[in-house]
Amino acid sequence: MPEQSTKETGHVIRILLVEDHALTRMGLRTALKRVPDFEVAGEAVNGEQAVILATELQPDVILMDVGMPIMDGIQASEQIIAKNPNIRIVMLTQHDNDSDIWASLAAGASGYCLKDVEPDRLYTAIRSVASGDTWLDSSIASRVLKHYSMLEKPAARETEPEREITSAIESVRPKLSTPKVTFDRPVAEPLSPRELEVLHLIVDGLSNQQIAEKLFISLATAKTHVRNILNKLAVDDRTQAAVHAMRRGLV
């Protein structure tokens, strides 16, 4: 599904960079300034500065590092969102451990992106969260879905590591469902019963061929259902569809 740039509507996304490494911050600034619908409104070198500048500048999106001196990005995100829930935050970090991911989402971040991301994917992430969506790096999204699925496992069958993960998810799950972290746009067109059935199978990780076999339909029909689901949910791929489905309570 083609991405609609905000430059088409004449809206410029004002971005606050929060990064303690000068060279990384310089590279981000240079890359973002090349994009017509982006404006770098300010820069901060730690979370404490980020909280102050977010209040002063009221940016649309904040690119936030996680590990920083004085105040980390997670603490800063929580304070910023508490003051202004309309500011969207994308965690841009090299950390992909579970504790940072869940803590960031619980703090109100709208996106989680690894620093080795391709520039175009980063631009997509910024535009997505600016428009009200969530955006997760594909590897992060897969982990989120796996952890959510663990919540449905019978306790007796869980291993000790799984119980620890489940406990961690349950501790942040109430925060994830609060209004300040409602990420997704409403579905423009309701999904049909068959599309909901296919969506359940997408969340379960089935391929198009497996969906076709499961539902006793042709591969072409399965592909059509998946394409229609992506269009109706306004997402670009199956991973995003699964994340959005779970955020919206569709599955």
Residue pairs with C-beta under 8 A, 6 or more apart in sequence:
1 230
1 231
1 234
1 235
1 236
3 124
3 127
3 236
5 37
5 127
6 12
6 13
6 37
6 127
6 130
6 131
7 36
7 37
11 37
12 37
12 38
12 39
13 37
13 38
13 39
13 60
13 61
13 126
13 127
13 130
14 39
14 41
14 57
14 58
14 59
14 60
14 61
15 32
15 38
15 39
15 40
15 41
15 59
15 60
15 61
15 62
15 63
15 126
16 41
16 42
16 43
16 44
16 50
16 53
16 54
16 57
16 59
16 61
16 62
16 63
17 25
17 28
17 29
17 32
17 40
17 42
17 43
17 44
17 63
18 43
18 44
18 45
18 46
18 47
18 49
18 50
18 62
18 63
18 64
18 65
18 68
18 73
18 76
19 25
19 28
19 43
19 44
19 45
19 63
19 65
19 68
19 92
20 45
20 46
20 65
20 68
20 69
21 65
24 115
25 43
25 45
28 63
28 92
29 40
29 43
31 119
31 122
32 38
32 40
33 40
35 123
37 127
38 123
38 126
41 57
41 59
42 53
42 56
42 57
42 59
44 50
44 52
44 53
45 68
46 68
46 69
46 70
46 71
47 64
47 68
47 70
47 71
47 72
47 73
47 75
47 76
48 70
48 71
48 76
50 62
50 64
50 71
50 73
50 76
50 80
51 71
51 76
51 79
51 80
51 83
54 62
54 80
54 83
54 84
54 87
55 83
55 84
58 84
58 87
59 87
60 87
60 88
60 130
61 87
61 88
61 89
61 90
61 126
61 129
61 130
62 77
62 80
62 87
62 88
62 89
62 90
63 90
63 92
63 126
64 73
64 76
64 77
64 89
64 90
64 91
64 92
64 109
65 73
65 91
65 92
65 93
66 72
66 73
66 74
66 91
66 93
66 95
66 100
66 104
67 73
67 93
67 95
68 76
73 91
73 93
73 104
74 100
74 103
74 104
74 107
75 107
77 89
77 91
77 104
77 107
77 108
77 109
78 107
78 108
80 87
80 89
80 108
81 87
81 89
81 107
81 108
81 180
81 181
82 108
82 180
85 108
85 179
85 180
88 110
88 111
88 129
88 130
89 108
89 109
89 110
89 111
89 129
90 109
90 110
90 111
90 112
90 113
90 125
90 126
90 129
90 135
91 100
91 104
91 109
91 111
91 112
91 113
92 113
92 114
92 115
92 117
92 122
93 100
93 112
93 113
93 114
93 115
94 114
94 115
94 116
96 114
96 137
96 139
96 140
98 143
98 147
98 165
98 168
99 168
101 112
101 140
101 143
101 144
102 168
102 169
102 172
103 172
104 112
105 112
105 172
105 176
105 181
106 172
106 175
106 176
106 181
108 180
108 181
110 129
110 133
110 134
110 135
110 181
110 183
111 125
111 128
111 129
111 134
111 135
111 136
112 135
112 136
112 137
112 140
113 121
113 122
113 125
113 135
113 136
113 137
114 137
114 139
114 140
117 125
117 137
124 135
124 236
125 135
128 134
128 135
129 135
129 183
131 185
132 183
132 184
132 185
133 183
133 184
133 185
133 234
133 235
133 244
134 183
134 184
134 243
134 244
134 247
135 240
136 144
136 239
136 240
136 243
138 237
138 239
141 239
141 240
141 242
141 243
142 239
144 243
145 203
145 205
145 239
145 242
145 243
145 246
147 165
147 166
147 169
148 169
148 246
149 203
150 158
150 162
150 165
150 166
150 169
151 166
151 169
151 170
153 162
153 166
155 163
158 166
175 181
183 247
184 244
184 247
184 248
185 234
187 232
187 233
187 248
187 250
188 232
188 234
189 232
190 232
191 199
191 229
191 232
191 250
194 215
194 225
195 225
195 228
195 229
195 232
196 250
196 251
197 215
198 211
198 215
198 222
198 225
198 226
198 229
199 229
199 241
199 242
199 245
199 250
199 251
200 251
201 210
201 211
201 214
201 215
202 211
202 226
202 229
202 238
202 241
202 242
202 245
203 242
203 245
203 246
203 251
206 214
208 219
208 222
208 223
208 226
209 219
209 222
211 217
211 222
211 225
211 226
212 218
212 219
212 221
212 222
215 222
226 238
229 241
230 236
230 237
230 238
230 241
233 240
233 241
233 244
233 245
235 241
235 244
244 250
245 251
